[in-house]
Amino acid sequence: MSTIPADLKYTKDHEWVRVEPGPDGDIATVGITAFAAEALGDVVYVDLPEAGSTITSGETCGEVESTKSVSDLYAPLTGEVTEVNAAVVDDPSLVNAESFEGGWLFRVRVADGLDDLLDADGYRAVVESA
């Protein structure tokens, strides 16, 4: 089974979220899980929301293209995108190589949606039922 870090939150759509307090509210770093990256195969392109844009929990906010398929990226939270990982845009293979570290996708100032995320045990149940 893929690694599922206990210190992160997750969605049923295989995004992970690391929440950190910021001076203007919580900032969440978002990526896709190692399980999703393995299922996708080699990621070759990412289309991410632009910094300054607002995303809404559960709605499509980008896509991830691999050698196998194209998958929608769903917003795990509602809020304003504060930063996009330029390294992943330049080298999408980081999503596979460093799913939970350098392969993060974007950061968002959280407005809503934290209560809807799964803990590691809840996400493990999703993966085991897949």
Rosetta blueprint (number, residue, H / E / L):
1 M L
2 S L
3 T L
4 I L
5 P L
6 A L
7 D L
8 L L
9 K E
10 Y E
11 T L
12 K L
13 D L
14 H L
15 E E
16 W E
17 V E
18 R E
19 V E
20 E E
21 P L
22 G L
23 P L
24 D L
25 G L
26 D L
27 I E
28 A E
29 T E
30 V E
31 G E
32 I E
33 T L
34 A H
35 F H
36 A H
37 A H
38 E H
39 A H
40 L H
41 G L
42 D L
43 V E
44 V E
45 Y E
46 V E
47 D E
48 L L
49 P L
50 E L
51 A L
52 G L
53 S L
54 T E
55 I E
56 T L
57 S L
58 G L
59 E L
60 T E
61 C E
62 G E
63 E E
64 V E
65 E E
66 S E
67 T L
68 K L
69 S L
70 V E
71 S E
72 D E
73 L E
74 Y E
75 A L
76 P L
77 L L
78 T E
79 G E
80 E E
81 V E
82 T E
83 E E
84 V E
85 N L
86 A H
87 A H
88 V H
89 V H
90 D H
91 D L
92 P L
93 S L
94 L H
95 V H
96 N H
97 A H
98 E L
99 S L
100 F L
101 E L
102 G L
103 G L
104 W L
105 L L
106 F E
107 R E
108 V E
109 R E
110 V E
111 A E
112 D E
113 G L
114 L H
115 D H
116 D H
117 L L
118 L E
119 D L
120 A H
121 D H
122 G H
123 Y H
124 R H
125 A H
126 V H
127 V H
128 E H
129 S H
130 A L
